[in-house]
């Protein structure tokens, strides 16, 4: 990785460039054929990089729409109008350099994204935090947050164990996994003795972004999150959101772009089996067809990957297939979208992180930033509100949890008690990857024992400081680069936040703590 010789993708002067292996600009001679299995962010990134360099790409997606866990699809409301439902709010942080690079293909100036003015957090006990006034550049970001946060009192600061917090100052991948993957996020936070209010109000909000309870989440993943969003990057914690539903703002334009590069998009087509051939190619089988390809990118969620690999007994080798079979999914989560007959109070934020409200993790008011919801709100005088509950118990009941979320909304914003729900949609899913304590060594990497088979997705180990949607996009480009390197073609240049602490003094402190 390097810091020089490239135009930077953001404001951080310490971003790192990850150059692809050198090679030709495009495929020369007969173009190889590649199957990209999965049309989420990872699969779309892989398909884009391959198609731009002249590879014949067929993209298979089992759902009728693209976008994976960031997809949107039409629903008809009771009033006869059409709206778009999704799996819930997603924040497009400014340090998502590779994801934003993918979106830039069809939106060079990010005109279809809009920035939210704040990232507010609220605890049921009355404490509130905000990142709007927090400096963006470390270490002032951390100092500013502590100084401005009501969760840190003088007595709380005296109780903390600063030595235990030193690993936060110099996070490096994969070193952080060797040192912290063996303990849980909760154990790590308890060792630092963070104030209980700060633990719940800020840090648990971060860890639950992985759709997992802090007791199950690897401390290495949570510490990496702090590095990416807070202590290692000067992009800050404010973020952008799509100005229209995901399909209209992101994936429909990208689908047209891919089609213009010759990509064959096969939606509503689930791949059931992948069989390697003696000549190095693969047969990709769906319910009604079999097609030969020179290479395969498996860009599936955890369950989808286990399913395809489990039905493909000759793929890669047995130890690799065994590792895939041991991958776990995070607990179920619930997204409830409510169309209300009256507006929420005018000062309510577009997005609010919550803690202490039972299973409710955040609340969004879609008309504050999404055009479709704003038009519905203007026409009806109502509000479109979305509720999230992450990491629900395995034995949770859908109807009960839906009612609980509505009750917690009434606690968070009391004016909603008088509102009538004129329509509602609920998404109950359990398909996000789990990053359990001690799980990092067993996670598959982009490359597999078969050079013609590569993996992509947020479940994949990349050994770069990326997470969530950015890990998906980065792994998709890395998968494409691995195949392009085989064919002597230069791949996609990538960027990451710095893979080290921000200053020599802080890094020295971290080494002192490690010693």
DATA-V303947 format. One record per run of one state. SS is the DSSP state (h for helix, s for strand, l for the rest). FROM is the first residue (numbers start at 0). TO is the last residue. If there is no record, write none. Layout:
# DATA-V303947
ss=(SS	SS)
from=(FROM	FROM)
to=(TO	TO)
This chain:
# DATA-V303947
ss=(l	s	l	s	l	s	l	s	l	h	l	s	l	h	l	s	l	s	l	s	l	h	l	s	l	s	l	s	l	h	l	h	l	h	l	h	l	s	h	l	h	l	s	h	l	s	l	h	l	s	l	s	l	s	l	s	l	s	l	h	l	h	l	s	l	s	l	s	l	s	h	l	h	l	s	l	h	l	h	l	s	l	s	l	s	l	h	l	s	l	s	l	s	l	s	l	h	l	s	l	s	l	h	l)
from=(0	1	2	15	18	23	24	32	37	40	52	55	60	67	70	71	76	81	86	91	93	96	103	112	115	119	123	127	129	139	148	153	159	161	169	174	180	183	184	192	195	210	216	218	231	238	242	245	260	263	266	270	276	281	286	289	293	294	298	301	310	317	325	328	329	332	340	350	355	361	365	368	370	380	382	389	397	412	413	418	420	429	432	433	435	436	439	442	444	445	446	447	452	455	460	461	467	486	488	489	493	496	503	514)
to=(0	1	14	17	22	23	31	36	39	51	54	59	66	69	70	75	80	85	90	92	95	102	111	114	118	122	126	128	138	147	152	158	160	168	173	179	182	183	191	194	209	215	217	230	237	241	244	259	262	265	269	275	280	285	288	292	293	297	300	309	316	324	327	328	331	339	349	354	360	364	367	369	379	381	388	396	411	412	417	419	428	431	432	434	435	438	441	443	444	445	446	451	454	459	460	466	485	487	488	492	495	502	513	514)
